[in-house]
Amino acid sequence: SRAVKEHPDGDMVPEIERRLIVRAFAESRNKDALTLSQAGLKRSGLDRMEKSKLLYFVGRAQHRLGDAAAARAAWLDAIEALPLGYASLLALSRLE
């Protein structure tokens, strides 16, 4: 979004990104969800929880786009980023 580009250090950037990604999924814009998730992973100062969430979303987008191997890899990375985090639990449920 323009606001995120203009204010990349804002304290609500991770939440804004998450909402944009969720909306992209809801509207079946899976390529947009993937692009947004990958862009979020490039943001500096990313903490482990945000990294895990974004990796989970990458996996979800890859899965919807038909790339099961890439989805699996992203979900495993999400688990590795924060093993006991909520996004890791979601990723683990997708792997089963």
C-alpha positions in Angstrom: 0.0 0.0 0.0 1.0 3.6 -0.5 0.9 4.3 3.2 3.3 1.4 4.0 5.7 2.6 1.3 5.7 6.2 2.6 6.0 5.2 6.3 7.9 1.8 6.4 8.9 2.3 10.0 5.4 2.8 11.3 4.5 0.6 14.3 1.4 -0.7 12.6 3.1 -1.8 9.3 3.0 -5.5 10.2 -0.7 -5.3 11.0 -1.5 -3.4 7.8 0.5 -6.0 5.8 -1.4 -8.8 7.5 -4.8 -7.3 6.7 -3.8 -6.7 3.1 -2.7 -10.3 2.8 -5.8 -11.7 4.4 -8.0 -9.5 2.1 -6.1 -10.7 -0.9 -6.8 -14.3 0.1 -10.5 -13.5 0.7 -10.7 -12.1 -2.8 -8.8 -15.1 -4.3 -5.9 -12.8 -5.3 -3.4 -15.5 -4.4 -0.5 -14.0 -6.5 -1.1 -10.7 -4.7 -1.0 -12.5 -1.3 2.2 -14.1 -2.3 3.8 -10.9 -3.5 2.7 -9.0 -0.3 4.0 -11.8 1.9 7.4 -12.0 0.2 7.7 -8.2 0.3 7.0 -8.3 4.1 9.8 -10.8 4.5 12.2 -8.2 3.0 11.3 -5.6 5.6 14.2 -4.7 8.0 13.7 -5.3 11.7 11.4 -8.3 11.3 10.9 -10.2 14.5 10.5 -14.0 14.6 6.8 -13.9 15.1 6.2 -11.7 12.1 8.6 -13.8 10.0 6.7 -17.0 11.0 3.4 -15.4 10.0 4.6 -14.2 6.7 6.2 -17.6 5.9 2.9 -19.2 6.7 1.1 -16.9 4.3 3.8 -17.6 1.6 3.0 -21.3 2.0 -0.7 -20.7 1.9 -0.4 -18.7 -1.3 2.0 -21.2 -2.9 -0.5 -24.0 -2.0 -3.4 -22.1 -3.6 -1.3 -21.5 -6.7 -0.6 -25.2 -7.0 3.0 -25.4 -5.9 2.8 -28.0 -3.1 6.6 -28.3 -2.7 7.1 -24.6 -2.2 4.2 -24.5 0.2 5.6 -27.3 2.3 9.1 -25.6 2.3 7.5 -22.3 3.5 5.5 -24.0 6.2 8.6 -25.8 7.5 10.4 -22.4 7.5 7.5 -20.9 9.4 7.8 -23.6 12.1 11.6 -23.1 12.2 11.3 -19.3 12.6 9.2 -19.7 15.8 8.5 -23.3 16.8 5.9 -22.6 19.5 4.2 -19.7 17.7 0.6 -19.6 16.5 1.6 -19.4 12.8 3.8 -22.5 13.3 0.7 -24.3 14.7 -1.2 -23.3 11.5 1.7 -24.4 9.3 1.9 -27.7 11.1 -1.8 -28.3 10.6 -1.3 -27.7 6.8 1.5 -30.3 6.7 -0.6 -33.1 8.2 
